[in-house]
Amino acid sequence: MDEIKLTGTGIIGVLHDPFFLAVGKVANEWNHLQEALGELFGVVAGINQKMAFAIWYSTQSDRTQREMLRAALSSSSEELWKHKPTHAQQDVTRLLNKADSIADQRNDAIHAPCSLGIEGGKFEMMPQYFFGNPRAKKLQGKNLLTELEWYAHSATALMLYSRLVTASLSHAHSPWPDRPQMPTLVQNPSHTK
């Protein structure tokens, strides 16, 4: 049986592979965030995890899933929040708002067509914005690897925070977690136009 070669060869592979790995990491970290939010949904809704995930996966839309969590949050039991700080529900709303804002970035990373191009006399992966793709246009002039790394780290930070919130809500006397320290993005000025 022939082996399938998973990486590129030569200069093309050297340039493509880190980009493909970065896109995959964004997708993977986002998937873990959505799973963590699904767990949180079950706790906030006051239903067992099996039922919670059956409801959670009744839609294929990540945004609709987050809206289900918002709905559960707005009608959750006062008993759930009794031993938590007064800002706890607002923190969960903030978590969902932040997830909504990085969802668009995740979609840019996953859905923008990118290919090898020349920038400043050197080859690098670039978004194909010249046909008017709106997601590629949002990535125009950015260092893609830096941008994608930031998206992945942002999703990871929110996922970890979501898990801490779930743990706190699952045990009445567990401490409420501090808000997550979100990663910062530092783009190389030569890429921002």
Steps between C-alpha positions, in 0.01 A plus 500: 500500500636843409568748776327834487741786533350754738748783460620701205842465352772752441443872536124471440458257788713714728273797429164319490534260792527758783195679360297178473604405852393843629158476329454153650591627844242780475232247403600256774514760778166641388346151514624459857349837592159397363519172694578690821206733436281192451600375844425842646160493328407182687593645837327834438187328362498263798490183292728198484788505252353229276179700452693828475718376217201344320340845499830678429563288190142530374636787292818510294544872549753608762328839527161338561658282768634812675155656473358193677749559780390866516137390526585252776697772679208744493263246651738312731419419860586763761628213713780442247638850559433528874860448614662679207602865464233740376689542173512125424214499247646809333832316475331214312333754269843660445642157419229446239550847353873437469435161339268672250768753415772241440256278307527741211879482517483121510281508190750728327777252576305197383317644199735757344678365193877538540790409278867554451589854391791740499514777760803725533703279267436177693249217475232471767142388543256780419122537490350502149300819535526615139170330398321682780472219756391690814678264740824524307468880490492506881833316505662721238829651614524280812764247591284190470698278736498765772130567447403132507709435810315783674161353398597158635633640830184709542279194457717307748476776761120506472478121509704480821292776659178325398619180666584689821156664500337159449699355790406793724130473416507122545612538863317766701798596714769490230658840442401703195789526252665827406420627153741358243812684397451521125805479275609812319575527133819665385516528124827581326455858370627394157190281462238753604416729213 
